């Protein structure tokens, strides 16, 4: 087990919602900050999420209020709608590349350097795998991330966030070893689905904004 981090310990719902705010700020800036409904939709996406969740509107609203209490999120008002934005760079004192990596870890669990590099394209333009590794090491030094040594049949170490408290490194290593054996992910199809979901989220936000103006 890793030592407990010196940061607010987030529930699974809080971690998911915070990750969504980080992601949507970069991918759908036109509808950011997010409404509670938009944050719920983002949290419950079937792609680019591990594990898949089914948060209710109440769960999402509660998570946002708790994050606000942790000073990781701020509420704002626009077009009569309650909206929320994250405050991660200032609250944790980390630069945008590390915010992007932390967001991906909050959304998808433990990942390798190359997985993070491939999945971060829409959040931050890292130069290469070494650039990603450099920022992960900085996060590790701040007790925000932990490195999980590669297990049998694995080529790379993995990294997990510590915002939800200590993680069982041995358990994660064993779980990822079993799931990576024979798991053939079509990354091109996954990327296309993610792009479509981002477009849908943007359209939903536009409709919400128009409805608020007409109300």
C-alpha positions as CSV (number, residue, x, y, z in Angstrom):
1,X,0.0,0.0,0.0
2,X,1.1,3.6,-0.7
3,X,1.3,6.3,1.9
4,X,-1.8,8.5,2.2
5,X,-1.5,11.7,0.0
6,X,-1.7,15.2,1.6
7,X,-4.7,16.2,-0.5
8,X,-8.5,15.9,0.0
9,X,-9.6,12.3,-0.3
10,X,-12.2,12.1,-3.1
11,X,-15.0,9.5,-3.5
12,X,-15.3,7.7,-6.7
13,X,-18.1,10.0,-7.8
14,X,-16.1,13.1,-6.9
15,X,-13.0,11.8,-8.8
16,X,-15.1,11.0,-11.9
17,X,-16.8,14.4,-11.9
18,X,-13.5,16.3,-11.4
19,X,-11.9,14.4,-14.3
20,X,-14.9,15.3,-16.5
21,X,-14.5,19.0,-15.7
22,X,-10.8,18.8,-16.7
23,X,-11.6,16.9,-19.9
24,X,-14.5,19.0,-21.0
25,X,-12.7,22.3,-20.5
26,X,-10.3,21.2,-23.2
27,X,-12.6,19.2,-25.5
28,X,-15.8,21.2,-25.4
29,X,-14.8,24.7,-24.4
30,X,-18.0,26.3,-25.9
31,X,-20.1,24.6,-23.2
32,X,-17.7,24.9,-20.3
33,X,-18.2,25.5,-17.3
34,X,-20.6,22.6,-17.1
35,X,-24.1,22.4,-15.9
36,X,-25.0,19.6,-13.4
37,X,-26.8,17.7,-16.3
38,X,-23.8,18.1,-18.6
39,X,-21.4,16.9,-15.8
40,X,-23.7,13.9,-15.3
41,X,-23.7,13.0,-19.0
42,X,-19.9,13.3,-19.1
43,X,-19.5,11.2,-16.0
44,X,-21.7,8.4,-17.4
45,X,-20.1,8.1,-20.8
46,X,-19.7,4.5,-22.0
47,X,-16.4,5.3,-23.7
48,X,-13.1,6.7,-22.3
49,X,-14.3,5.8,-18.8
50,X,-13.1,3.1,-16.4
51,X,-15.1,1.9,-14.7
52,X,-18.4,2.9,-16.4
53,X,-20.6,4.6,-13.9
54,X,-24.3,5.5,-13.6
55,X,-24.5,8.6,-11.5
56,X,-27.8,10.2,-10.9
57,X,-28.4,14.0,-11.1
58,X,-28.4,14.0,-7.3
59,X,-25.1,12.1,-7.1
60,X,-23.5,14.5,-9.5
61,X,-24.8,17.6,-7.7
62,X,-23.6,16.3,-4.4
63,X,-20.1,15.5,-5.9
64,X,-19.8,19.0,-7.3
65,X,-20.8,20.5,-3.9
66,X,-18.2,18.4,-2.1
67,X,-15.5,19.3,-4.6
68,X,-16.5,23.0,-4.1
69,X,-15.9,22.4,-0.4
70,X,-12.5,20.9,-1.2
71,X,-11.8,24.1,-3.2
72,X,-11.2,22.1,-6.3
73,X,-14.3,23.4,-8.0
74,X,-16.1,26.7,-8.3
75,X,-19.7,27.5,-9.1
76,X,-20.5,30.1,-11.6
77,X,-23.7,31.4,-13.2
78,X,-24.4,31.8,-16.9
79,X,-27.7,32.2,-18.8
80,X,-29.6,31.5,-15.5
81,X,-28.0,28.1,-15.3
82,X,-25.8,26.8,-12.5
83,X,-22.4,25.9,-13.9
84,X,-19.2,24.5,-12.4
85,X,-15.5,24.8,-13.3
86,X,-12.5,23.1,-11.8
87,X,-9.7,24.9,-10.0
88,X,-7.1,22.2,-10.1
89,X,-4.0,24.2,-11.3
90,X,-4.3,26.6,-8.4
91,X,-5.6,24.2,-5.8
92,X,-2.9,21.6,-6.4
93,X,-0.2,24.0,-7.8
94,X,0.4,22.0,-10.9
95,X,0.9,23.2,-14.6
96,X,-1.5,22.3,-17.4
97,X,0.4,19.2,-18.7
98,X,0.1,17.7,-15.3
99,X,-3.6,18.7,-15.0
100,X,-4.2,16.9,-18.3
101,X,-2.5,13.7,-17.0
102,X,-4.3,13.8,-13.7
103,X,-7.6,14.2,-15.5
104,X,-7.0,11.1,-17.6
105,X,-6.0,9.1,-14.5
106,X,-9.2,10.3,-12.8
107,X,-11.3,9.1,-15.8
108,X,-9.6,5.9,-16.8
109,X,-7.8,4.5,-13.8
110,X,-4.2,3.1,-14.0
111,X,-2.5,3.6,-17.4
112,X,0.9,3.3,-19.0
113,X,3.0,6.2,-20.3
114,X,2.1,5.3,-23.9
115,X,-1.6,5.0,-23.2
116,X,-1.5,8.5,-21.6
117,X,0.4,9.9,-24.6
118,X,-2.2,8.5,-27.0
119,X,-5.2,9.6,-25.0
120,X,-4.0,13.1,-24.1
121,X,-3.9,14.5,-27.7
122,X,-7.1,16.6,-27.2
123,X,-6.1,17.7,-23.7
124,X,-2.4,18.6,-24.1
125,X,0.2,18.3,-26.9
126,X,3.0,16.3,-25.2
127,X,6.2,16.1,-27.3
128,X,6.7,12.4,-26.7
129,X,6.6,9.6,-24.2
130,X,9.6,11.0,-22.3
131,X,7.7,14.3,-21.9
132,X,4.8,12.4,-20.4
133,X,7.1,10.4,-18.1
134,X,8.7,13.6,-16.9
135,X,5.4,15.1,-15.8
136,X,4.3,11.9,-14.2
137,X,7.5,11.8,-12.2
138,X,6.8,15.4,-11.0
139,X,3.3,14.3,-10.0
140,X,4.7,11.3,-8.2
141,X,7.0,13.6,-6.3
142,X,4.0,15.6,-5.1
143,X,2.2,12.4,-3.9
144,X,-0.5,12.9,-6.5
145,X,0.4,9.9,-8.5
146,X,1.9,6.5,-7.8
147,X,3.9,4.2,-10.2
148,X,2.8,0.6,-10.5
149,X,5.6,-1.7,-11.5
150,X,4.9,-3.9,-14.6
151,X,3.6,-7.3,-13.9
152,X,4.0,-10.7,-15.8
153,X,3.3,-10.2,-19.5
154,X,3.3,-6.5,-19.3
155,X,5.8,-4.2,-21.1
156,X,5.3,-1.0,-19.1
157,X,4.8,0.3,-15.7
158,X,1.4,2.0,-15.0
159,X,0.5,5.1,-13.1
160,X,-2.5,5.8,-10.8
161,X,-3.7,8.9,-9.1
162,X,-3.8,9.3,-5.3
163,X,-6.7,11.8,-5.0
164,X,-8.9,9.0,-3.7
165,X,-6.4,7.9,-1.1
166,X,-3.8,5.1,-1.0
167,X,-4.1,2.4,-3.7
168,X,-3.3,-1.3,-3.5
169,X,-0.4,-1.4,-6.0
170,X,-0.3,-5.2,-6.0
171,X,-4.0,-5.6,-6.6
172,X,-4.0,-3.1,-9.6
173,X,-0.9,-4.8,-11.1
174,X,-2.7,-8.2,-10.9
175,X,-5.9,-6.8,-12.3
176,X,-4.3,-5.1,-15.3
177,X,-2.2,-8.2,-16.0
178,X,-5.4,-10.3,-16.4
179,X,-7.3,-7.8,-18.4
180,X,-4.4,-7.0,-20.8
181,X,-4.0,-10.6,-21.8
182,X,-5.9,-11.0,-25.0
183,X,-7.7,-7.6,-24.8
184,X,-7.7,-6.3,-28.4
185,X,-8.8,-2.7,-28.2
186,X,-9.6,-1.0,-31.5
187,X,-8.1,2.4,-30.7
188,X,-9.1,4.0,-34.0
189,X,-12.8,3.1,-33.4
190,X,-12.5,4.2,-29.8
191,X,-11.1,7.6,-30.9
192,X,-14.0,8.1,-33.4
193,X,-16.6,7.3,-30.8
194,X,-15.0,9.7,-28.3
195,X,-15.0,12.4,-30.9
196,X,-18.7,11.8,-31.6
197,X,-19.5,11.9,-27.9
198,X,-17.7,15.2,-27.6
199,X,-19.7,16.6,-30.5
200,X,-22.9,15.4,-28.8
201,X,-21.9,17.0,-25.6
202,X,-21.3,20.3,-27.4
203,X,-24.7,20.2,-29.1
204,X,-26.4,19.4,-25.8
205,X,-24.7,22.3,-24.2
206,X,-25.8,24.6,-27.0
207,X,-29.4,23.5,-26.7
208,X,-29.3,24.0,-22.9
209,X,-27.9,27.5,-23.4
210,X,-30.6,28.4,-25.9
211,X,-33.4,27.0,-23.7
212,X,-32.1,29.1,-20.8
213,X,-32.2,32.3,-22.8
214,X,-35.8,31.6,-24.0
215,X,-37.0,30.7,-20.5
